[in-house]
Amino acid sequence: MNSPLYELNRKIIKGQSKGEVLWQPRIDAWLSDRRFSNTPLPGKYEGCNAQELYEKLGCSDRLYQYFNICLEHSYDSSVQVERIPLKDGRTDRDVKTILHTPVGDLTEIQRGNNSNYGMMPEKWLVNTVEDLRVLCYVEEATSYSFNYDTYQKSLRQVGHLGLPVMFLPRTNIQKMLIELCGVENTYYLLADYPEEVEHYFEVLSKSQEGFVKAVAESPVEWINYGDNLHCRILPDYLFEKYILPEYEKRGDTLHKAGKFLFSHWDGDVKGYLKYAKTCFLDGIEAVTPVPQGDVTLEEVKAAFGDEIYLIDGLPAVLFDDAFPKEMLEEATKRTLELFAGRLILGISDELSSTGDLARVELVNEIVREHNAKIAG
């Protein structure tokens, strides 16, 4: 792939950029909210789809939506999936999903939002310890594969915007907290049935060996763990007990395959910084400095040193008019000063629906000036 953005993305994660920085803002949620509300895009961007928007901005895209579909999972014939649209007048996207298995059924109800395309659980898939036992059966009946045809198609379509990247399914307790049970029910299950919960973690880990192997053998060079970690939801001692062993296990396989590994820490993270150099990662995505998060850039640099890459780093709130653009300029220049050479600059976490696209352009100009000075 002969593209400046692709090549720079690759050089950075290989440690070969000589201080050049890639500006890779994630603006897909901002764009999706405008589509949902039929709000036209501003000025010259009117009518653009996601790919065209990044092309006109002249910046890189972190291409999850194009390459994550390459990792496919399927159940064996003993697990049947039934999806039932709910026609009770709330939204036209509401759905009940039932997993039928020989050892019992699991049922989830998802409701659409009225302000965007997001979905929220009305009924979690796992609510009881009996549900957890059924889920163990489902995990054991799951297999993974990598679709090379889909990869090549996506590479031809959008590879000029950046290096192919994927995020992997969440690790054990994070999967329960975010996808399966919710926060309250996860901790009740863990308190009341610790052996059963930890047995599920073992079954899940064994199942996830399938996608780790598939990704290790794939051409994708940098891999994200989409864990969405927040130390006020998952305290550091539980991170150390449950997440770190999985990161070590995944890291052993994927590092041997030459992959660059990073994880998504998008909440308060001060309690996790002490693990940055010992959690088998090459970079950490979405760490959010003040005034939005609970850490300063200097604290992050002290924890990362010259070993760990920062992926993103600019608080999303600085792209809103509520904050003067001078704060964004200062934050951008300070981030470049501290992390250039170990930095793929982006928005922590994404441009919000109230964000200003002109501020994305502003950062683009600062990065171009920075890179021009390096190029001489």
URZI-V756848 format. One record per backbone hydrogen bond with DSSP energy under -1.0 kcal/mol. CO is the residue of the C=O (numbers start at 1). NH is the residue of the N-H. E is the energy in kcal/mol with one decimal. If there is no record, write none. Layout:
BEGIN
co=CO nh=NH e=E
co=CO nh=NH e=E
END
This chain:
BEGIN
co=1 nh=3 e=-1.2
co=3 nh=7 e=-2.9
co=4 nh=8 e=-2.5
co=5 nh=9 e=-2.4
co=6 nh=10 e=-2.2
co=7 nh=11 e=-2.7
co=8 nh=12 e=-2.5
co=9 nh=13 e=-1.7
co=10 nh=14 e=-1.3
co=11 nh=16 e=-3.3
co=12 nh=15 e=-1.7
co=17 nh=20 e=-1.5
co=22 nh=345 e=-1.5
co=23 nh=60 e=-2.1
co=26 nh=351 e=-2.4
co=27 nh=31 e=-2.1
co=28 nh=32 e=-2.8
co=29 nh=33 e=-2.4
co=30 nh=34 e=-1.3
co=31 nh=35 e=-2.0
co=32 nh=36 e=-2.4
co=33 nh=37 e=-1.9
co=34 nh=39 e=-2.5
co=42 nh=45 e=-2.1
co=43 nh=46 e=-1.7
co=45 nh=48 e=-2.2
co=49 nh=53 e=-2.4
co=50 nh=54 e=-2.1
co=51 nh=55 e=-2.1
co=52 nh=56 e=-2.5
co=53 nh=57 e=-2.2
co=54 nh=58 e=-1.6
co=54 nh=59 e=-1.3
co=62 nh=64 e=-1.4
co=63 nh=66 e=-1.1
co=63 nh=67 e=-1.6
co=64 nh=68 e=-3.0
co=67 nh=70 e=-1.6
co=68 nh=71 e=-1.2
co=70 nh=147 e=-2.8
co=72 nh=145 e=-2.3
co=74 nh=143 e=-2.6
co=76 nh=79 e=-1.9
co=80 nh=100 e=-3.2
co=82 nh=98 e=-3.0
co=84 nh=96 e=-2.5
co=94 nh=86 e=-2.2
co=95 nh=110 e=-2.8
co=96 nh=84 e=-3.3
co=97 nh=108 e=-2.6
co=98 nh=82 e=-2.7
co=99 nh=106 e=-1.9
co=100 nh=80 e=-2.3
co=101 nh=104 e=-1.3
co=106 nh=99 e=-2.9
co=108 nh=97 e=-2.9
co=109 nh=122 e=-2.9
co=109 nh=123 e=-1.7
co=110 nh=95 e=-2.3
co=111 nh=120 e=-2.9
co=118 nh=113 e=-2.2
co=120 nh=111 e=-3.3
co=123 nh=109 e=-1.9
co=128 nh=132 e=-1.7
co=129 nh=133 e=-1.6
co=130 nh=134 e=-1.8
co=131 nh=135 e=-2.5
co=132 nh=136 e=-1.7
co=133 nh=137 e=-1.2
co=134 nh=138 e=-1.9
co=135 nh=139 e=-2.6
co=136 nh=140 e=-2.0
co=137 nh=141 e=-1.0
co=139 nh=142 e=-1.5
co=141 nh=76 e=-1.8
co=143 nh=74 e=-2.3
co=145 nh=72 e=-2.9
co=147 nh=151 e=-1.8
co=148 nh=152 e=-2.4
co=149 nh=153 e=-2.1
co=150 nh=154 e=-2.4
co=151 nh=155 e=-2.6
co=152 nh=156 e=-2.2
co=153 nh=157 e=-1.7
co=154 nh=158 e=-2.9
co=155 nh=159 e=-1.9
co=158 nh=161 e=-2.4
co=159 nh=162 e=-1.1
co=161 nh=61 e=-1.8
co=166 nh=224 e=-3.5
co=168 nh=226 e=-1.3
co=171 nh=174 e=-1.1
co=171 nh=175 e=-1.9
co=172 nh=176 e=-1.7
co=173 nh=177 e=-2.6
co=174 nh=178 e=-2.3
co=175 nh=179 e=-2.0
co=175 nh=180 e=-1.7
co=176 nh=181 e=-2.8
co=176 nh=182 e=-1.5
co=180 nh=126 e=-2.5
co=182 nh=186 e=-1.8
co=183 nh=187 e=-2.0
co=184 nh=188 e=-1.8
co=185 nh=189 e=-2.5
co=186 nh=190 e=-2.5
co=187 nh=191 e=-2.0
co=188 nh=192 e=-2.7
co=189 nh=193 e=-3.0
co=193 nh=197 e=-2.4
co=194 nh=198 e=-2.5
co=195 nh=199 e=-1.9
co=196 nh=200 e=-2.1
co=197 nh=201 e=-2.1
co=198 nh=202 e=-1.7
co=199 nh=203 e=-2.4
co=200 nh=204 e=-3.1
co=201 nh=205 e=-2.5
co=202 nh=206 e=-2.1
co=203 nh=207 e=-2.4
co=204 nh=208 e=-3.0
co=207 nh=210 e=-1.8
co=208 nh=212 e=-2.1
co=209 nh=213 e=-2.2
co=210 nh=214 e=-2.0
co=211 nh=215 e=-2.6
co=212 nh=216 e=-2.5
co=213 nh=217 e=-1.6
co=215 nh=218 e=-1.2
co=221 nh=260 e=-2.8
co=222 nh=166 e=-1.2
co=223 nh=262 e=-2.4
co=224 nh=168 e=-3.1
co=225 nh=227 e=-2.5
co=225 nh=264 e=-2.2
co=229 nh=267 e=-1.8
co=230 nh=233 e=-1.8
co=230 nh=234 e=-3.0
co=235 nh=238 e=-1.0
co=235 nh=239 e=-1.9
co=236 nh=240 e=-2.5
co=237 nh=241 e=-1.6
co=238 nh=242 e=-2.8
co=239 nh=244 e=-2.3
co=243 nh=247 e=-2.3
co=244 nh=248 e=-2.4
co=245 nh=249 e=-2.2
co=246 nh=250 e=-3.0
co=247 nh=251 e=-2.7
co=248 nh=252 e=-2.1
co=249 nh=253 e=-1.3
co=250 nh=254 e=-2.9
co=251 nh=255 e=-2.6
co=252 nh=256 e=-1.1
co=254 nh=259 e=-2.3
co=255 nh=258 e=-1.9
co=260 nh=223 e=-3.2
co=261 nh=282 e=-3.3
co=261 nh=283 e=-1.7
co=262 nh=225 e=-2.3
co=263 nh=285 e=-3.4
co=264 nh=229 e=-2.0
co=268 nh=231 e=-3.2
co=269 nh=272 e=-2.1
co=269 nh=273 e=-1.1
co=272 nh=275 e=-2.6
co=273 nh=276 e=-1.6
co=275 nh=278 e=-1.7
co=282 nh=309 e=-2.6
co=283 nh=263 e=-1.1
co=284 nh=311 e=-2.5
co=285 nh=265 e=-2.6
co=289 nh=292 e=-1.5
co=289 nh=293 e=-2.2
co=295 nh=290 e=-2.2
co=296 nh=300 e=-2.0
co=297 nh=301 e=-2.6
co=298 nh=302 e=-2.3
co=299 nh=303 e=-1.8
co=300 nh=304 e=-2.7
co=301 nh=305 e=-2.9
co=304 nh=307 e=-1.6
co=304 nh=308 e=-1.7
co=309 nh=284 e=-2.2
co=310 nh=344 e=-2.1
co=311 nh=286 e=-2.3
co=314 nh=348 e=-3.0
co=315 nh=318 e=-1.5
co=316 nh=319 e=-2.0
co=317 nh=320 e=-1.6
co=319 nh=356 e=-2.7
co=320 nh=323 e=-1.6
co=324 nh=327 e=-1.5
co=325 nh=329 e=-2.4
co=326 nh=330 e=-2.6
co=327 nh=331 e=-2.5
co=328 nh=332 e=-2.6
co=329 nh=333 e=-2.4
co=330 nh=334 e=-2.3
co=331 nh=335 e=-2.3
co=332 nh=336 e=-2.3
co=333 nh=337 e=-2.2
co=334 nh=338 e=-2.2
co=335 nh=339 e=-2.5
co=336 nh=340 e=-1.9
co=339 nh=342 e=-3.1
co=342 nh=310 e=-2.6
co=344 nh=312 e=-3.1
co=345 nh=24 e=-3.5
co=346 nh=314 e=-1.9
co=348 nh=316 e=-2.0
co=352 nh=355 e=-1.8
co=356 nh=359 e=-1.4
co=357 nh=361 e=-1.7
co=358 nh=362 e=-1.8
co=359 nh=363 e=-2.0
co=360 nh=364 e=-1.8
co=361 nh=365 e=-1.9
co=362 nh=366 e=-1.8
co=363 nh=367 e=-2.6
co=364 nh=368 e=-2.3
co=365 nh=369 e=-2.3
co=366 nh=370 e=-2.2
co=367 nh=371 e=-2.8
co=368 nh=372 e=-2.3
co=369 nh=373 e=-1.9
co=370 nh=374 e=-1.5
co=371 nh=375 e=-2.4
co=372 nh=376 e=-1.1
END
